[in-house]
Amino acid sequence: MTKIISTMETASFNGFLKTILYIIAFYYIFKFLAKLFLPVLAKKVVEKASQQFEQQQQQYQQQQQAQQKAQEKPREKKVVGEYVDFEEIE
């Protein structure tokens, strides 16, 4: 049983300080990298959204033009006869 206890590591103050130091270092490195890369990522997201919006607008305009072309076809009028003025006789 004594062999098991001697191989186990116990918590130390130096280990605690190392852990805190690593956490702080990771935080500042992450913060620095975020300042570098987040604007680039945000710009790409906005550009992609803009492209999708433009594609939707083009599709909508094409649909509207197709509907207008379908409605512009002249309809044939039935020829019933000549127009005759009607005068009322009293």
N, C-alpha and C positions, 0 to 999 in steps of 0.2 A: 504494500500500500504506500509505502514511503517513496517508491520509485515513481508512482503516478503523480504524486504531489510535486515532486521535484521537477518533472518535465512540464508541468503546467506553468504557463506564464501568469504572473500576477499583474494587475494594473499598477502602473507607475505614473508618477507626476510627469516624467519626461515623455512618456507615450501620450499622455493627455495633451501636453503642449504641442507635440508633433501633429496630433489630430486637429487641434484648433488651428494651427498654422496652415495645414493643408486645406482646411475648409476656407480660411480667409484667402489663401492664394487662389484657389479654384474660383471663388466669388469674383475677385478682381480680374482674373484672366477672362472669365465668362463675360463680365461687364465690358471689358475692353473689346473683345471679339464681337459682342452684340453691337457696340457703337460702329464697328467697321462694316459688318455684314447686314444688319437689319435694314438700313436705308436701301441697299441694293435689292434685297429681297422684296421690300415693300414696293419699290419701283417696278419690279417685274410683275408682281401681283396686280398692280394698277394697270400696267400695259396689257396684261392678259385679259383683265376684265373689260378694258376699253375695246380690245379686238372682238371679244364675244358680243359686246353691245353693238358694234358696227355691223357684225355679221347678222345679228337679229334684225337690225334696221334694214339692211339690204334685202333680207328675205321678206320682210313685211312690205317693202316698197315693190318688190317683184310680184307679190301676191295682189297688191292693190292694182298694179298695172294690168295684170292678167284679168282681174275682175272688170276693170274699165274697158278693156278690149272686148270682153264678152258682152258687155252691156252696150257698146257702141255699134254693134251690128244692126243695121236698119231693118226694121220689121216691114214686111210687105203689107200694104194697106189693101183692103178689099175694095174693088171698084164696084159700087152699087149702081150708079147711074149719074145722070147730070143733075146739077143743082138747079132747082127751079124756084124763082122768087114766088112767094105766096102772098097774095093780097087778099085781105079780108073784104068780103062784100057785105054791105049792110042792107 
